[in-house]
Amino acid sequence: MGTGTAGHGGRREVWNPARGGAAPSSELAELARAHPFSSVLDAGCGWGRNLVPFATAGATVLHGFDTDREGVRATRELLAPLAREADVRIWNGDLRATDPGRSTGYDLVICYGVTHFLDRAARLAVYRSLTSWVRPDGGMLALASFNAAVPIPGDLRPLMPDPPPDSGEVREHFADGWETVRARSYIYDDEHENGVRHTHSIDRLIVRRTTAAPRR
């Protein structure tokens, strides 16, 4: 969901998101090159960009869901030529209610740009769901979420009335029973296609399950 390497106190990034044709998040592209994932779930897949590097790297199970029906269709079309031999399943679903139905869990679960829209109670429930979908013996979770360390812009506040207050929530929740692979918190500017600009504080976290994660 961003590019560049700016952190707190450094040069701010500018992100220009696009529905179709946007590159995958750089840290996920790096992860796909560095680790052989067989099964990947994108919980909130949007238009599918973050599944692409895992499809091209040879993942044999590529699952994803989103509330955006147009995005679901676009993701199916995007993956069709890239993963002809894989089990590709993309469906319309809400993170708060979906059950992927994979009893063995996934090697990697991705959840980018979704949880900050939820109130705290729903968010904590979703953290538990995400944990349950990760393969318990070394599976990984990649999560990216805005927080309110920089106030949520006024035009977005109705969509994000109760975001995480700072980086502590997500880092503390995925501490016990997890090994941190990558953690980055920073401020960046995004620019939308209609020229609207926002400044956000964001957390990007990649963690690996080491034991049965405690129930919170």
C-alpha positions, 0 to 999 in steps of 0.5 A: 500500500506504499512505496519508498523508504521514508520513516518518522522524521524523514522524507515522507512518501507519496502514494498514488493508489490505483484500482487496477494496475497498481504494483504489489506492496514492496515488502510483500514482493520481497517476501514472495521472493524470499520464502516459498509459500504454498498457500496464501490468503488475502483477507481484503484482497481489493483488486488482487495486486498483493496476490500477484507476486505469490502467484508468479512465485508458484503458490499452489493455493491462492485464496482471497475475499473482499466486500468489493464485488468489482474487485473480486471479479478483477482479482479473478481475471488478474490471477487467471493467466498467472496461476493456471495450475493453482487452486484459485478461489476468490469470493465476496466476503466480509472480514468480520463474518467470513470463514475461509474453511481451510482447516490446515491454515495458510502459509501466509495470511495478508490483511492490508488496509482493512482493519482501521475501518473497524471499531476496536471490538470488531478489530480485536475479533478480526485479529483472532480470526486472522490468527486462526487462519495462519498455519500454527507451525510457522505460518506468517501474517502480514498486516498493514493498518492506519493508526491515529498517531496522526489524526485521521483526515476529516473526510475519512473520519466517518469511515474510520471512527475508531482506528488504533490509537497508535502502533501499540495495539497491533504490535502488542496483540501479535507479540506472544506466540509470534516472531517479528519478521518485519515491523515498520511504522511511519508517516506518509502522504497519499494522493488519490486520482482526483487530487485529494491528498491525505497524511497518514500514520501507518503500521506494517507488520509481518510476523511468524507463528511460533507457538499457539497464540494466546487467546485475547 
